[in-house]
């Protein structure tokens, strides 16, 4: 009885096509997931680069005019001009992020400043 059942199980090929179909579907889903995750990664990095560039391009210039009254009292004005930084610029649309361009600053060991002097 048991040998008959075992032989019948070994000869049974009814589910063979179904297994192959499932494997093909799983492979296609796996490849699609990998491609989708790679696209999501690139889009996320692009958005982070755009956000960083937007923050970097903020203009912090200001001008406050002086004030004086008829009694001879006066307050001098003040101003600040935010010059262009090395990283200011634009990020081309639909291209991979260009990243931030360093301004040539090199960290030196021992706490030395940019000009080599000790801090």
Buried (B, 14 or more C-beta within 10 A) or exposed (E): EEEEEEEEEEEEEEEEEEEEEEEEEEEEEEEEEEEEEEEEEEEEEBEEBEEBBEEEBEEEEEEEEEEEEEEEEEEEEEEEEEEEEEBBBEBEEEEEBEEBEEEEEEEEEEEEEEEEEEE
